[in-house]
């Protein structure tokens, strides 16, 4: 059931994002758009000869995107029917990386062609940077007190949760008492607010865009542009706080894997809805102002690598509005931007390595070896070595009779190992295959283990040999 809900959740979140990217990157009518494949649209492109060439470029790469989009949709439908939560999680994680890369490939190719054609027309970057001195540094829309209050609420909620986990506030969490799982789960959601806060300040203090020779038009556009983003951040922060409160209530009044999946699903759908509202407002604003006396073009096309990544050592800004999708990106040439980019690359590589590691654990069966002096729990390497001389007692039981929650370690359909909290017992070491349905409880002088072999028959034989 959890696997099914997870698959549906990923489908509902991933496909709308891909659809949004498709229509943002590959519009059918380019003639009235501000940019064509990330290259500034200009009068030279709208002559009869140029228009015919660009029509072909747009049609070719839009057709490529159609094939890629249809393929990605078919793959997403197939992923819905994959068995097992772990396999489905790995497959969807890889799918997200691959799909975001694939949908951008025709766009990057189109950007390269448009830059070449621009040079063929003799259009050279003017390197002109427009500034509206009348409005420089005067336009801000962020409601700082409200943003600070939302983050104080987040910190207070995490603090209260930690005090409950530490049993300082007497609230019963059942088998989660003292595990700090509740604190970790809620913190992982609320940390989004702390990440968004400095970004909100950077955007609010970013350089004003100059789209017209009329200072009033520039002021109105930038005020509205920054207000849309500020309202998005603040409303999203409050919504995330609500999700945090709901999560705490779920831990207090009843918890299951399905509850957690539903909470995470609600959180992801909330993010998707918030981004959608921001995108709709931003597109409406650009449509209104980019056609009204917006007659100034900063020719910085060559600073946008593939029309996606911004690299300009002469630009002192850290954040710049994206040309792909919505929001802001970093200037990779900025000293801080270099570190952020490196951190992003390391995060992607690290997540891929983690997926490989999870895949290895999911496909490698566990093995318990009854040696002369030790009971050895092995998967990939020796996890535990239980000294037989220290064994006080052993017990054989049904796994479905245990109420246990993972504190630290691995929890999959076929692997449960690490530190678990067992109701009525406390923290114990697990090394078993939940699909076996049985466990061997080994009590030593200083620790309690719950183990099994990879099959029921092997587990029964193991118990007979060590009891």
VEXDREN-2710 file (C-alpha; in Angstrom, 1 decimal):
% VEXDREN-2710
k/r/px/py/pz
1/UNK/0.0/0.0/0.0
2/UNK/2.8/2.4/0.9
3/UNK/4.6/1.6/-2.4
4/UNK/1.4/2.4/-4.3
5/UNK/0.9/5.7/-2.6
6/UNK/4.5/6.6/-3.1
7/UNK/4.4/5.8/-6.9
8/UNK/1.2/7.9/-7.3
9/UNK/2.7/10.8/-5.4
10/UNK/5.8/10.9/-7.5
11/UNK/3.7/10.6/-10.7
12/UNK/1.4/13.5/-9.7
13/UNK/4.4/15.7/-8.7
14/UNK/6.8/14.9/-11.6
15/UNK/4.6/14.9/-14.6
16/UNK/3.1/18.4/-14.1
17/UNK/6.6/19.8/-13.6
18/UNK/7.7/18.2/-16.9
19/UNK/4.6/19.6/-18.7
20/UNK/5.3/23.1/-17.3
21/UNK/8.9/22.9/-18.5
22/UNK/7.9/21.6/-21.9
23/UNK/5.5/24.5/-22.6
24/UNK/8.0/27.1/-21.1
25/UNK/10.9/25.8/-23.2
26/UNK/9.2/25.0/-26.4
27/UNK/6.4/27.5/-27.2
28/UNK/4.7/27.0/-30.6
29/UNK/4.6/30.7/-31.4
30/UNK/8.0/32.3/-30.8
31/UNK/7.5/35.5/-32.6
32/UNK/6.0/37.3/-29.6
33/UNK/8.2/35.7/-27.0
34/UNK/10.9/37.6/-25.1
35/UNK/13.5/34.9/-26.0
36/UNK/14.0/32.0/-28.4
37/UNK/15.8/29.1/-26.8
38/UNK/17.3/31.5/-24.3
39/UNK/18.5/34.0/-26.9
40/UNK/17.0/37.5/-26.7
41/UNK/14.3/37.9/-29.4
42/UNK/15.1/41.0/-31.6
43/UNK/13.8/42.8/-34.7
44/UNK/16.5/41.1/-36.9
45/UNK/14.9/37.7/-36.2
46/UNK/11.5/38.8/-37.5
47/UNK/12.5/39.6/-41.1
48/UNK/11.0/37.2/-43.6
49/UNK/14.2/35.2/-44.2
50/UNK/15.2/35.0/-40.6
51/UNK/11.7/34.1/-39.5
52/UNK/11.6/31.2/-41.9
53/UNK/14.9/29.8/-40.5
54/UNK/13.9/30.2/-36.9
55/UNK/10.5/28.5/-37.7
56/UNK/12.5/25.5/-38.8
57/UNK/14.8/25.6/-35.7
58/UNK/11.8/25.8/-33.4
59/UNK/9.8/23.1/-35.2
60/UNK/12.8/20.7/-35.2
61/UNK/13.6/21.0/-31.6
62/UNK/10.0/21.1/-30.5
63/UNK/9.5/17.8/-32.4
64/UNK/12.5/16.3/-30.5
65/UNK/11.0/17.5/-27.2
66/UNK/7.6/15.9/-28.2
67/UNK/9.3/12.5/-28.6
68/UNK/11.3/12.9/-25.4
69/UNK/8.2/14.0/-23.4
70/UNK/6.1/11.1/-24.7
71/UNK/8.8/8.6/-23.9
72/UNK/9.2/10.1/-20.3
73/UNK/5.4/9.8/-19.8
74/UNK/5.4/6.1/-20.9
75/UNK/8.3/5.4/-18.5
76/UNK/6.5/7.2/-15.7
77/UNK/3.4/5.0/-16.2
78/UNK/5.5/1.9/-16.2
79/UNK/7.2/3.0/-12.9
80/UNK/3.7/3.0/-11.3
81/UNK/3.6/-0.8/-11.6
82/UNK/7.1/-1.6/-10.2
83/UNK/7.0/-3.9/-7.2
84/UNK/8.4/-2.9/-3.8
85/UNK/8.9/0.4/-2.2
86/UNK/12.7/0.4/-2.3
87/UNK/12.9/-0.5/-6.0
88/UNK/10.3/2.1/-6.8
89/UNK/12.1/4.8/-4.8
90/UNK/15.4/4.1/-6.6
91/UNK/13.7/4.1/-10.0
92/UNK/11.8/7.3/-9.4
93/UNK/14.9/9.1/-8.1
94/UNK/16.9/8.1/-11.3
95/UNK/13.8/9.1/-13.4
96/UNK/13.8/12.6/-12.0
97/UNK/17.5/13.2/-12.8
98/UNK/17.2/11.7/-16.3
99/UNK/13.9/13.4/-17.2
100/UNK/15.2/16.9/-16.2
101/UNK/18.3/16.3/-18.2
102/UNK/16.5/14.9/-21.2
103/UNK/13.8/17.6/-21.5
104/UNK/16.6/20.2/-21.6
105/UNK/18.6/18.6/-24.4
106/UNK/16.6/20.0/-27.4
107/UNK/16.6/23.4/-25.7
108/UNK/20.4/23.4/-25.4
109/UNK/20.7/22.4/-29.0
110/UNK/18.3/25.2/-30.1
111/UNK/20.3/27.7/-28.0
112/UNK/23.5/26.7/-29.8
113/UNK/21.8/27.1/-33.2
114/UNK/20.3/30.5/-32.3
115/UNK/23.7/31.8/-31.1
116/UNK/25.3/30.7/-34.4
117/UNK/22.6/32.3/-36.5
118/UNK/22.9/35.5/-34.5
119/UNK/26.6/35.7/-35.4
120/UNK/25.7/34.9/-39.0
121/UNK/23.5/38.0/-39.0
122/UNK/26.5/40.0/-37.8
123/UNK/24.9/40.7/-34.4
124/UNK/27.7/41.1/-31.8
125/UNK/27.2/41.4/-28.1
126/UNK/27.2/45.1/-27.3
127/UNK/28.2/44.5/-23.7
128/UNK/25.9/47.4/-22.7
129/UNK/24.5/47.2/-19.1
130/UNK/21.5/49.4/-18.6
131/UNK/20.9/51.1/-15.2
132/UNK/17.9/53.1/-14.0
133/UNK/19.6/55.6/-11.6
134/UNK/16.3/57.0/-10.5
135/UNK/15.2/53.7/-9.0
136/UNK/18.6/52.1/-8.2
137/UNK/18.4/50.4/-4.8
138/UNK/15.1/52.0/-3.9
139/UNK/12.7/49.2/-4.7
140/UNK/11.9/46.5/-2.0
141/UNK/8.8/44.4/-1.5
142/UNK/9.8/41.9/1.2
143/UNK/7.8/42.1/4.4
144/UNK/10.8/41.3/6.7
145/UNK/9.0/41.2/10.1
146/UNK/6.4/38.6/8.8
147/UNK/9.2/36.5/7.3
148/UNK/11.1/36.6/10.6
149/UNK/8.0/35.6/12.5
150/UNK/7.4/32.5/10.2
151/UNK/11.0/31.4/10.9
152/UNK/10.7/32.0/14.6
153/UNK/7.5/29.8/14.6
154/UNK/9.5/27.1/12.8
155/UNK/12.3/27.2/15.3
156/UNK/9.8/27.2/18.2
157/UNK/8.0/24.1/16.7
158/UNK/11.3/22.2/16.3
159/UNK/12.3/23.1/19.9
160/UNK/9.0/21.9/21.3
161/UNK/9.3/18.7/19.4
162/UNK/12.8/18.1/20.7
163/UNK/11.6/18.7/24.2
164/UNK/8.9/16.2/23.7
165/UNK/11.4/13.7/22.3
166/UNK/13.6/14.3/25.4
167/UNK/10.7/13.7/27.7
168/UNK/11.0/17.2/29.2
169/UNK/7.5/18.0/27.9
170/UNK/5.3/15.0/29.0
171/UNK/3.6/14.0/25.7
172/UNK/3.4/10.3/24.8
173/UNK/4.9/9.3/21.5
174/UNK/4.7/5.6/22.0
175/UNK/7.6/3.6/20.6
176/UNK/9.0/6.9/19.3
177/UNK/9.7/8.2/22.8
178/UNK/13.4/9.2/23.1
179/UNK/14.3/8.3/19.5
180/UNK/14.2/11.9/18.2
181/UNK/12.7/10.5/14.9
182/UNK/9.8/13.0/15.3
183/UNK/12.3/15.9/15.7
184/UNK/14.3/14.8/12.7
185/UNK/11.2/14.3/10.5
186/UNK/9.7/17.7/11.3
187/UNK/13.1/19.5/11.1
188/UNK/13.6/18.0/7.6
189/UNK/10.4/19.8/6.5
190/UNK/10.9/23.1/8.3
191/UNK/14.5/23.5/7.2
192/UNK/13.0/24.7/3.9
193/UNK/12.0/27.9/5.6
194/UNK/15.5/28.6/6.9
195/UNK/16.9/27.9/3.4
196/UNK/14.4/30.2/1.8
197/UNK/15.0/33.2/4.2
198/UNK/18.4/34.3/3.0
199/UNK/17.4/33.7/-0.6
200/UNK/14.4/36.0/-0.1
201/UNK/16.7/38.8/1.1
202/UNK/19.0/38.3/-1.9
203/UNK/16.2/38.5/-4.4
204/UNK/14.6/41.6/-2.6
205/UNK/18.0/43.3/-2.8
206/UNK/18.9/42.2/-6.3
207/UNK/19.6/44.7/-9.0
208/UNK/16.4/46.2/-10.6
209/UNK/15.8/45.0/-14.2
210/UNK/15.7/47.8/-16.8
211/UNK/13.1/47.1/-19.5
212/UNK/12.3/50.6/-20.6
213/UNK/13.6/54.2/-20.9
214/UNK/10.6/55.1/-18.7
215/UNK/11.7/55.0/-15.0
216/UNK/8.1/54.6/-13.8
217/UNK/7.6/51.5/-15.9
218/UNK/10.8/50.1/-14.5
219/UNK/9.8/50.9/-11.0
220/UNK/6.3/49.3/-11.3
221/UNK/7.7/46.2/-13.0
222/UNK/10.4/45.6/-10.4
223/UNK/8.1/46.4/-7.5
224/UNK/5.6/43.9/-8.8
225/UNK/8.2/41.3/-9.7
226/UNK/9.8/41.4/-6.2
227/UNK/6.4/41.4/-4.4
228/UNK/5.3/38.3/-6.3
229/UNK/8.4/36.5/-5.1
230/UNK/8.2/37.8/-1.6
231/UNK/4.5/36.8/-1.2
232/UNK/5.4/33.4/-2.6
233/UNK/8.1/32.9/0.0
234/UNK/6.0/34.1/3.0
235/UNK/2.9/32.1/2.0
236/UNK/5.0/29.0/1.4
237/UNK/6.7/29.4/4.8
238/UNK/3.3/29.5/6.6
239/UNK/2.1/26.5/4.7
240/UNK/5.2/24.6/5.6
241/UNK/4.6/25.5/9.3
242/UNK/1.1/24.1/9.0
243/UNK/2.6/20.8/7.6
244/UNK/5.0/20.7/10.5
245/UNK/2.2/21.1/13.0
246/UNK/0.2/18.3/11.3
247/UNK/3.2/16.1/11.4
248/UNK/3.6/16.5/15.1
249/UNK/-0.1/15.7/15.6
250/UNK/0.3/12.6/13.6
251/UNK/3.2/11.4/15.7
252/UNK/1.2/12.1/18.9
253/UNK/-2.2/10.7/18.0
254/UNK/-1.3/7.8/15.7
255/UNK/1.5/6.9/13.3
256/UNK/2.0/4.6/10.4
257/UNK/4.1/4.5/7.2
258/UNK/1.0/5.5/5.2
259/UNK/0.4/8.5/7.5
260/UNK/4.0/9.7/6.8
261/UNK/3.7/9.1/3.0
262/UNK/0.4/11.1/3.1
263/UNK/2.1/14.0/5.0
264/UNK/5.0/14.0/2.6
265/UNK/2.6/13.9/-0.3
266/UNK/0.7/16.8/1.1
267/UNK/4.0/18.7/1.5
268/UNK/5.2/18.0/-2.1
269/UNK/1.8/18.9/-3.5
270/UNK/1.8/22.1/-1.5
271/UNK/5.2/23.0/-2.9
272/UNK/4.0/22.2/-6.4
273/UNK/0.8/24.3/-6.0
274/UNK/2.8/27.3/-4.6
275/UNK/5.3/27.2/-7.4
276/UNK/2.4/27.0/-9.9
277/UNK/0.8/30.1/-8.4
278/UNK/4.1/31.9/-8.5
279/UNK/4.6/30.9/-12.1
280/UNK/1.2/32.0/-13.2
281/UNK/1.6/35.5/-11.6
282/UNK/5.1/35.9/-13.0
283/UNK/4.1/35.0/-16.5
284/UNK/1.1/37.4/-16.4
285/UNK/3.4/40.2/-15.2
286/UNK/6.0/39.6/-17.9
287/UNK/3.2/39.4/-20.5
288/UNK/1.9/42.7/-19.4
289/UNK/5.2/44.6/-19.1
290/UNK/7.3/43.0/-21.8
291/UNK/5.0/44.3/-24.5
292/UNK/4.5/47.8/-23.1
293/UNK/7.4/50.1/-23.9
294/UNK/9.9/47.4/-23.0
295/UNK/12.4/48.5/-25.6
296/UNK/15.8/47.9/-24.0
297/UNK/17.7/44.6/-24.4
298/UNK/20.8/43.7/-22.4
299/UNK/22.7/41.6/-24.9
300/UNK/24.1/39.0/-22.5
301/UNK/23.3/35.9/-24.5
302/UNK/26.9/34.7/-24.5
303/UNK/26.9/34.7/-20.7
304/UNK/24.3/32.0/-20.7
305/UNK/25.9/28.7/-21.3
306/UNK/23.5/26.5/-23.3
307/UNK/20.9/29.1/-22.3
308/UNK/20.7/27.5/-18.8
309/UNK/23.8/28.4/-16.8
310/UNK/24.9/32.0/-16.1
311/UNK/28.7/32.7/-16.2
312/UNK/29.8/36.3/-16.3
313/UNK/33.0/37.3/-14.3
314/UNK/32.2/41.0/-15.0
315/UNK/28.8/40.8/-13.3
316/UNK/29.1/41.2/-9.6
317/UNK/25.6/39.8/-8.9
318/UNK/25.3/36.5/-7.2
319/UNK/21.7/35.8/-8.2
320/UNK/20.1/36.3/-11.6
321/UNK/16.6/35.5/-12.9
322/UNK/16.5/32.2/-14.8
323/UNK/16.0/32.0/-18.5
324/UNK/14.6/28.5/-18.1
325/UNK/11.6/28.0/-15.9
326/UNK/11.0/30.3/-12.9
327/UNK/13.0/31.8/-10.1
328/UNK/16.6/32.7/-9.8
329/UNK/20.0/31.0/-10.5
330/UNK/23.5/31.8/-9.4
331/UNK/26.3/33.5/-11.3
332/UNK/28.8/30.6/-11.5
333/UNK/31.6/33.1/-12.0
334/UNK/30.9/34.8/-8.7
335/UNK/33.2/33.5/-5.8
336/UNK/30.2/32.4/-3.8
337/UNK/28.5/31.1/-6.9
338/UNK/31.5/28.8/-7.5
339/UNK/31.1/27.2/-4.1
340/UNK/27.3/26.9/-4.5
341/UNK/27.8/25.2/-7.9
342/UNK/30.4/22.8/-6.5
343/UNK/28.1/22.0/-3.6
344/UNK/25.3/21.3/-6.0
345/UNK/27.5/19.0/-8.1
346/UNK/28.7/17.1/-5.0
347/UNK/25.1/16.8/-3.9
348/UNK/24.0/15.2/-7.2
349/UNK/27.0/12.9/-7.3
350/UNK/26.5/12.0/-3.6
351/UNK/22.8/11.2/-4.2
352/UNK/23.7/9.0/-7.1
353/UNK/26.3/7.1/-5.0
354/UNK/23.7/6.7/-2.3
355/UNK/21.2/5.3/-4.8
356/UNK/23.8/2.7/-5.9
357/UNK/24.5/1.9/-2.3
358/UNK/20.8/1.4/-1.5
359/UNK/20.5/-0.8/-4.7
360/UNK/23.4/-3.0/-3.5
361/UNK/21.8/-3.5/-0.1
362/UNK/18.4/-4.2/-1.7
363/UNK/19.8/-6.9/-4.0
364/UNK/22.3/-8.5/-1.6
365/UNK/20.8/-11.1/0.7
366/UNK/21.6/-11.0/4.3
367/UNK/23.4/-14.0/5.8
368/UNK/23.9/-15.2/9.4
369/UNK/26.8/-17.5/10.0
370/UNK/26.9/-19.7/13.1
371/UNK/30.6/-20.0/13.8
372/UNK/32.5/-21.8/16.6
373/UNK/32.8/-18.7/18.8
374/UNK/30.6/-16.1/17.2
375/UNK/27.2/-15.6/15.5
376/UNK/28.2/-13.4/12.5
377/UNK/25.6/-11.2/10.8
378/UNK/26.9/-10.5/7.2
379/UNK/25.7/-8.3/4.3
380/UNK/28.4/-6.8/2.1
381/UNK/30.6/-7.1/5.3
382/UNK/30.3/-8.3/8.8
383/UNK/27.7/-6.1/10.5
384/UNK/27.7/-7.8/14.0
385/UNK/29.8/-10.4/15.7
386/UNK/27.9/-11.8/18.7
387/UNK/30.2/-13.6/21.1
388/UNK/28.5/-16.9/22.1
389/UNK/30.0/-16.7/25.6
390/UNK/28.1/-13.5/26.2
391/UNK/24.6/-14.9/25.1
392/UNK/22.2/-14.9/28.1
393/UNK/19.1/-16.2/26.4
394/UNK/17.5/-16.8/23.0
395/UNK/13.9/-16.6/21.8
396/UNK/12.0/-17.4/18.6
397/UNK/9.0/-15.4/17.7
398/UNK/6.7/-13.8/15.1
399/UNK/7.8/-10.5/13.6
400/UNK/4.3/-9.1/13.2
401/UNK/4.0/-9.2/17.0
402/UNK/6.8/-6.7/17.5
403/UNK/6.1/-2.9/17.6
404/UNK/9.4/-1.5/16.4
405/UNK/10.6/1.7/14.7
406/UNK/13.9/2.4/13.1
407/UNK/16.1/4.9/14.9
408/UNK/19.2/4.6/12.7
409/UNK/20.0/2.2/10.0
410/UNK/18.2/0.6/7.0
411/UNK/14.6/-0.3/6.6
412/UNK/13.5/-2.0/3.4
413/UNK/11.1/-4.8/2.4
414/UNK/13.9/-7.4/2.6
415/UNK/16.4/-5.7/4.9
416/UNK/16.0/-4.2/8.4
417/UNK/19.2/-3.6/10.2
418/UNK/20.7/-1.0/12.6
419/UNK/19.3/0.5/15.8
420/UNK/15.5/0.0/16.3
421/UNK/13.3/0.9/19.2
422/UNK/11.1/-2.0/20.3
423/UNK/8.0/-1.3/22.4
424/UNK/8.5/-2.6/26.0
425/UNK/12.2/-3.4/25.3
426/UNK/13.9/-0.2/24.2
427/UNK/16.7/0.2/21.7
428/UNK/18.0/-3.0/20.1
429/UNK/20.1/-4.1/17.2
430/UNK/18.2/-5.5/14.1
431/UNK/19.6/-7.7/11.4
432/UNK/16.8/-9.5/9.7
433/UNK/14.7/-10.0/6.6
434/UNK/11.1/-8.8/7.3
435/UNK/9.7/-11.0/4.6
436/UNK/10.7/-14.1/6.6
437/UNK/8.2/-13.1/9.2
438/UNK/10.1/-14.7/12.1
439/UNK/12.9/-13.4/14.4
440/UNK/15.5/-14.8/16.8
441/UNK/15.9/-12.6/19.9
442/UNK/19.4/-12.9/21.3
443/UNK/20.0/-11.3/24.7
444/UNK/23.6/-10.7/25.6
445/UNK/25.2/-9.1/28.7
446/UNK/25.1/-5.6/27.2
447/UNK/22.8/-5.7/24.1
448/UNK/19.7/-7.2/22.6
449/UNK/19.6/-8.5/19.0
450/UNK/16.7/-9.4/16.7
451/UNK/18.1/-11.4/13.8
452/UNK/17.0/-13.8/11.0
453/UNK/18.5/-15.4/8.0
454/UNK/17.4/-14.7/4.5
455/UNK/14.8/-17.5/4.4
456/UNK/12.4/-19.1/6.9
457/UNK/14.1/-22.5/6.6
458/UNK/17.5/-21.0/7.2
459/UNK/16.2/-19.0/10.2
460/UNK/14.6/-22.1/11.8
461/UNK/17.8/-24.0/11.3
462/UNK/19.8/-21.2/12.8
463/UNK/17.7/-21.0/15.9
464/UNK/17.9/-24.8/16.5
465/UNK/21.7/-24.5/16.3
466/UNK/22.2/-21.7/18.7
467/UNK/19.3/-22.0/21.2
END
